[in-house]
Amino acid sequence: MNRAENPLREPVSKDRLRLWLRLLKTTRHIEASLRENLRTEFATTLPRFDVMSALSRHPSGMKMSKLSGVLKVSNGNVTGIIDRLVDDGHVVRVAVPGDRRASLVRLTRKGEAEFARQAAAHEAWVDAMLGDFAQDEAAALAQRLDTLETTLTEDR
């Protein structure tokens, strides 16, 4: 039955607004839990984890500008994180031949090992939080959200 057949039913826009608010609330709750777990289990932060995650997908290294683009943050935000990861021995800066101003950043072996530990824990935490979803439900919802993201990106 549509709204024309049942004038008491709210417009679909209200349902979509409620959906957005629930997605936002749920995302914030999950993110807060992940932040706390990273802090207590590994004495690290979610931004540091995100930087290491991006670098793990680019083993040959990335320029800072590309890393900032991948993470969708400013170079300044990434620089401080990289400085601390270098101090900890998890990341190394490598000069770019022919460009004295640029350097690549990449995980060290120590950084790779540490990220592997953190990533395994991160996956387990997310798995536990989303454990009420059956595998086919999780895959279907992920696909639906991928489709939505594609649509939203195309509209830009």
C-alpha positions, 0 to 999 in steps of 0.5 A: 500500500502506498501513501495515496492508498494510506494517507496516514503513512509517512513519506518514504523520506522520513524512513530514509532519514531514520535509516541515515540516523541509525547508520550514523549512530551505529557507525559512531558506536562501532568507531568508539569501540574500535578506538577504545580497543586500539588504545587499551590493547595496543596503546595506539590510535585509530588514525595511526591504524588507518595510516598503517593500513593504507601503507600495508596495501602499498608495500613499495611505499607512497608519497605523503600526498598520495597517502593523504589522498587515500586517507582523505585528510590533510598532509599536516594531519598525516605528517605528525602520525608518520613522524611518530611511526618513524620514531617507533620504527614502524615506518621509514622515509625513503628519498624519491630519486630525482625529487629532493623534496619528496619522499616515500613512506613505507612500513618497516618489517617491524611495522608490518608485523605490528600492523598484522597483529593489530589488523587481526584484532581489529577484524575480530572486534568487528566480527564480534560486533557484527556477529548478529549478521549471517554471512549472506546478510553481511555480504548483501548489506555490504553490496547494497552499501557499495552500490549506494556509495557508487551512486553517491560518488557518480552524482558529484 
